[in-house]
Amino acid sequence: MTASTEERIESPVLDTVLSNGLRLVAVRDMTVPLVEVRLSMPCLGASEEHAATAHMLGDLLLRHTDEEQRSLPVAWRASDLDSGRDVDRLGAFGYTSASGIEPVLRVLAERLARPHHPDEVVLEARQRLAAQVAIARGDARWTALAALLRRRHPADALPFDMPDPQVLRRVEPADVSALHRARIRPDAATLVLVGDLRLADLVPMAERALAAWQNDGPPEPAFRAPVLPPAPGEPALVHRARSAQAEILLAGRAPYRTHDQRPAFDVANVLLGGEVASRLSRNLREDKGYAYAVGSGVEVIAQLPTVMIQLGVGEPHVADALAEVRAELVRLAEDPVGEDELEAARRLLSGRVATAQVSPSSHATFLSNLVAEGASPAWLDTYPRRLDSLTPADVRAAARTYLHPDVLDVIVVGDTASLSGRLDEVPELSVRRYERLADVVPVSRSRPLPSAEGTR
C-alpha cells in the first residue's frame, strides 16, 4: 500500500498553540546552522490615520535606541531581524543562529510585550518614512492599487496601503503605543521557525523564551473590510501627469488556497500571464509589441485573495492592449486547454512548490503566507496531487468563474488627455475619468454583491 502524501512529509513539522495563544509552526531544516524567523499579526483597519500609525509601528516594532542596543545579548546583535507592515499584517522577519534562538526569542517577547517607543525615535521615524512613502507613491503601479482599494471598499471602511506623507507626519508616540497595545497580541499571531531546530525540545524552550508576551485584556473586535462588487464595464481612468506610458490593472477575487478550484485557477493564471511564455506575454509583448511589462498573480489584499493582471503599455496602444487582454480572458474561459499546455503548467506549479522549500528562508516565507491564508503546512504536500487530477474542463470552469472580463475591475493610470479618446474605442466599456486619485469613488452599493459562497 502506498503511503498518503501527508504521511510522506520529508521534514518533520510542528504546528501547535503555546499557552499564551501564539500559534507556532516549525520545520527542521539542517541545511545551514541558522533559524529563519517569520512572525505575523493581522493589522487591517480603516482610515488613513490607522494606516499611518500601523506603518510607523511596523517600522518601530524592533527598533532599539543605541543605549539599549549595547545592553542586548550577543545573539540578538548577531542576528538579522527587522519588522514591517503591509495592508493586512504587521510582522517581524529575519534569521538568527541556531544556538542563539532562545535569547533572540526572549528579546523579541520583551519588545512585543509592552510598547516602548521613545519620542525622539518616533519623531525621527515619521520624517524618514514620510520621505520614503512620498517617493513610493509616485509609482504608477501603486496608483493603480490605491485606485482599486478606493473603488472596491466603502469610503467609511477603506483600508490603505501607503498613507499620505502628511498624515504620517501627524502620528504621535502615544498613537503608536496605543496601536501596539491593541494589535500586538500572541493570541492573534503566528510564529514560523525553519532551520536547525530540535523539534522535540522546541515547545518548552519557546514557552520559556516567550513567557513575557501575554494577552492584555480582551481582544478588540476584528476588522473585516466590506467589499463592493466589481464594475467590469466601467474602467476607472486615473490621471498621471506627464506619463508616456500607461499602467493597466485588472483585478478580481481569487479562490483561497484551500478551495477546491484553487489548483485549476492557478493553472489558468499561469497560462494567462503567470510565467514568461504566457499567452499575454506572447500576444502583447512578442507578437504585437503593445506592452513592455506583463504579469498576473495573486495577492492577499484586505484579507481576500485577489488576482492582479498588470500591464505596462505605451500610451498609443492602451485601447488595443486592453481589447486583446479581454479577448484572451474570454478564450481562456470558453476554449478547451490543450493537454500539452496543461501538463506544462502543472510542471511549472509543482516546481514552484518544490523551489519554495529548497532553502530555510524561502520555506519560512512561504509557510508564513500559507498560514495567513488559512491553509495548514500539509498544503505543500497535497497540492501537487491536486494538480495532477485536473482536467481541461476544470481549468476552463475556474477561468470562467475568476478570470472572465465580466468579473474583473479595470484601472488605467496615465494621462487622461491622451487616453480618454483611445479607451472610448473599446466596445462595451464606459470609462470613468478621475483627475485625482482622491476623486475615485466606491462602486455604487446598488450593484448586487458577488456571492461569497465557495470562496474558501
N, C-alpha and C positions, 0 to 999 in steps of 0.2 A: 504493500500500500504506500502510495506517495504521500509524504507529509504535506500538510497545508502550507500556504505561503507564510502565514503568521508563525508557524512552528519552525520555519527555516530562516528566521531572522539571524543574520550573521553576528551583529554586535548586540551584546546584552543591553537592554533598555530598561530604565527605571522611570515610572510615571506614578507619582504619589502626591499626597497633600500633607504638608507639615502641620504641626499643632497650631501654628499661628494663622493657618488658612492659605499659605502660599503653595501653589502648585509647583512641584519640582519635577522636571523632565531631564534625565541624564542618560548619556550614551558613552560607553567606554571605547576610546579610540587611542591606541598607543603609538600612533604614527610619529608623534613628537612629544616631548615631556612638558606639554602645555595643556591648559584647560581654557576653552573658549567659553565666554560668559555672555548670555543674552537675557536681559530682564525686560519684561514688557508689562505695561499697565494701561488700561483704557483711559483716555482723557478727552473724549469727544465732548463738545459743548457748542452752544450757540453764542453768537455775537463776536465782533472783532476784539472786544476787550478780553473775552475769555481766551481767544487765540493768542493775543499778545502776551498775556500772563503765562499761558502754557508754553509759549515759545521761550520766554525767559526762564521758566522753571526747568525746561528741558536742557537749557544751556548751563544752568547753575547747579543742577542736582548733585554733581560730584565735584564741584569746584571748591578747592581749599585756598585759604589765604597762604601767603608764603610762610608765615609763622606756623600755621597748622601743618603745612606740608613737611616741615622739618621734624615734626614730632610723630609722623606716621611710621608704621613699621616698614622695614626694608622691603618686604614682599609687595606692599601696596605701591611704593615708589618705583619698584622694578616692573610692575605690571603696566599694561596699556589699556586703560578703561576710560570711556567717555560716555556722554549722555546726549539725548536729543529728543525731538518731538516731530511727529507728522500730524495730519488731520485727525487721526483716530487715537494715537497712542503716544505715551511717554516711554522712554526706555533707556537702558544702560547696556553698553556693549564693549567688547574688547577681549583681552586674554590675560592670563597670568601663568606663572609657573605652576606645575602640578604640586610641588612641595609647598607652595605659598597659598593654596586655595583657601584654607581655613582662616588665616589672618586677613586675607582680602575680603572674604565674605563678612567677617566681623566688622571691618571698617565700612563696608557697604551698608550693613544693617544700621550702624550708627548714623550714617548720613541720611538714610531713609526714615529712621525712627522719629526724628524731630527736625523741624525747619531750622536751618542755620544759614541765613542769607544776609551778611553784613551790608549796611547801607552802601559803603563805598564799592563793594563788589557788584551790587545790583546796579548802581549808577553807571559804573564802567561798562557793564554788560549791555545795558539798554542802548547806550550810544553806539557800541560796536555792532550789535545786532540790527539796529535801525539802519546803519550804513550798509550792512550786508544784504538785508531784505530789500532795500531800495534798488540795489543792483539786480537782484534775482527777479524782482517784479517787472523788470524791463523785458524779460524773455517772452516771446510770443506764445510759447507753449504754456507758460504759467497763466497768461491772459486767457487762453482758451479754457484751461481747467477752472479758473476763477469764474468765468462766464457760465460754465456748466454747473458749478455749485449754485450760483445765483439763480439759475434757471430751474433747477431740479428741487430746490428746497424752499419752503415758505420763508418770507422775509423775516418773520419773527423767530425762526428756528434754523437760521443759516449757519452752518459750520464754515470756518475759514481755513485756508491753507496758510498763506503768509499774510500776516496782518499789515495794515498801513504803518509805515515808519513813525508817523506822528502819534498813532495810538500806542505803539511800543514805548515811545519816549514819555508817556504818561503813567507807565506802570511803576508802582511804588513797592519798596521792600515788603510792606505789610500785605500787599496783594499777592506776592509770590508765596509768602509764608501761609496765607490762608488757603491758597490752592494746594499747596503741599499737604497741609493737614487733611484736606478734603479728599484728595485723589491718591496720595501715596500710601496705599494700604496693602498689606500682604494678602488679604482675602480676595483681592481683585487682580493679583499679579501672577505671572508665570515666570519662573526662572529656568532657563535651559543651560545645561552644562554638557559640553562634549570635549573629551580629551582623556588624558592619562589618569583615570579615576579608579578607585576601588569601590565598586557599587555596593558591596556588602557593608562597607563602613560609612557610606555617604550620608545616609539619613541621620544617624546620631551626630555626625560631625556638623551637618547643616543645622540641625536643631540647636546645637551649642552656639555655632557662629552667628546664627540669625535670631537668637533669643531676644535681642534688644528691640527688634522690629515687631511690634504688636499693633492690633487694630485699636484705634482710639475712638470709641463711641460707635454708634450705628452707621452704616454706610449711607451716603446721600443717594437719593433716587438716581438710577442710571438714566442718562440722557440718550434717547434714540431719535435721531433727526428724521422727521417725517419726509417722505419722498413724494414729489409730484410726478404725474405721468409725463412721458416724453411728448415732444411736439415735432414729430419727424418731418412733417411737411412745411415747417416754418424755421428754416435755418436762421440762426442769430449771427448777424454780421457786425463785429465789434471793430471800431476804428482804431488803427495803429498808425500814427503819423509817420511819413517818410519811410514807408515799408516797401521794399522792392519785391519781397516775397509774401506769400500768404500762408498761414497755418490753418489746416483743416482738421477738425476733431469730430469724429462720430463716436458716440458713446451710448451705452445702454447697460441694462443689468446682465450679469453673467451668473451661471449656477454656482453654488457653493461647491467646495472640493468634495464634499460628502454626497452631493446629489447624484442620482443615477445617470443624469445626462452629462455630467462634467467631462468624462473621458471623450465622449463624442463631440462635445463643444470644443475641447482642446484640439482635437484633430481638425475641426472646421477652422478654428482660429489659426492654426499653423498653415493650413492650405491657403488661407486668405492673405495673411500678412505677417505671420509669426516666425518666419525664417527667411534667409537670404533669397532663396529661389521661389518665394511665394507668388501667388497669382498677381497680387497687386504690384509687387516689385517687378515682375516680368512685364506686365502690361504698362504701368505708368512710368517706370524708370527706364527699362531696357528698350521696350518697343516704341513708346511714344515720346519719351523724354519730358513728360509733364512735371514729374516730381524729382526732387533731389534727396528726399528722405521719406521713407515709407516704413510703417511698422504697425503691429497690433499686438495687444496683450491684455492681461487682466490686472487691475489694481483694486485693492480694497479701499473704498472711499466712503466715509460716513457709515462704516460697518457693513457696506454692501459690496460684494464682488462686482466690478464694473469693467466691461470690455471697452478698451480705448483704441480706436483706429486713428492714427495720426499721420498726417502728410505735410511735408514742406513743399510748396508748389510755387512756381513762378507766376506772378500775377496774370499774365496773358492766358494762362492755361487753367485758371481756377474752375471755370464752368465746365470745361471738358473733363478735367480730372474728377470733379465731383460726380459728373454723369457716369464716368467709367467705373468709379467705386460703387455707385448704386447698381450698375449693371452686373458687376462681379458679385455683389451680395445676392442679387436675385438668382444668378446662375448657381451659386453655391447652395441656395435654399431649394432650388427646383430641379437641378440636373443631377443625375447619379454621379457619385465619385468613383473614379476608376480604382480597381484593386491595387494597381501598382502605386498610385498616388496615396491610397490609404495605407499601404504597407510602409511606404517611405515615411509618412507622418508618424505611424506607430513607432518605428525605429528611432526617429528623432526624439519623441517624447520620452520613450523608455531610456534613451541615452541621457537626457537631461536629468531624469530622476537619479540615474546612476552617478552622473557627474556631481550632483548636489551632495553626494556622500563621500567624495574622494578625499576631502580634507576636513579636519575638525571645524575650521572657520565656515566653509560653505554649508556643512551639515548643520551646525548650530543655527545659522541664519535661516535655513530652510525650515528646520523644525520650529523655530520661534514663529515664523509666518504661518506655518501649517496649523499650529495650536491656536493661534489668534483667530483663525477662520473656523475653529470648531472641530477640526479633524484630530485624530489621535496619531501618535507616531507610527502605528501599524499601517497607516495610509501609504507610506513609502513602499511597503511590500505588497499590498493588494492592488495598487494602481496598475502595474504592468499587466497583471492578469485581466483586469477590467478592459484595458486597451485591446488585448488580444481577442476578446469576444465581440468586438464591434463589427457591425456590418455597414455597407454604404448607406442603407436606409436610416440607420441610427444617426449618422453624420448629417444627412440631409434634414432629418427632423430637428436636430439640435440647431442647425443653421437657420431653419425656418423660425424657430422659437426665439433665438437670441441675436441673430445677425441679419435679419431681413431689414431693408430700409424702412419698413413701416413701424419698427420698434426702436429705432435709434434717433437720438438727438443729434443735431448738426450745429457746430460752432465754426465760424470762419473769422479769422483775425487778419486784418490787413487794412489798406487804405480804402475807405468806403467810397470815395470819389471815383477810384479806378475800378472797384469790384462790383458796385451795385448793378450796373447795366449788364455786366457779364453773367452774374448769378441769376438775373431775371430771365436769362435764356434757357435755364434748366427747367424742363417741363415738370409740372406738378409741384412746384415749390413756390412758396410765398415768403420772400425774405423780409426779416425784421431787422432794421438798421439801428445801431446804437453808436452814438458819437463818443460815449464814455463807458468804460466798464461799469461804473456805478449806476448807469441808467438801465442795465439789464434787469428785467423784471422776472419774477417767477412765472412759470406756466400757470394758466388760469386754473383755479380749483374746479371749474365746471367740467373739466375733462374727466372721464372715468379713470379711476385709479387702476393701474395694472394689478392683476391678481398676484398675490404673494404665494399662492398655493404651489407647492412643489419646488420652491426655490432653494430649499436646503437639501 
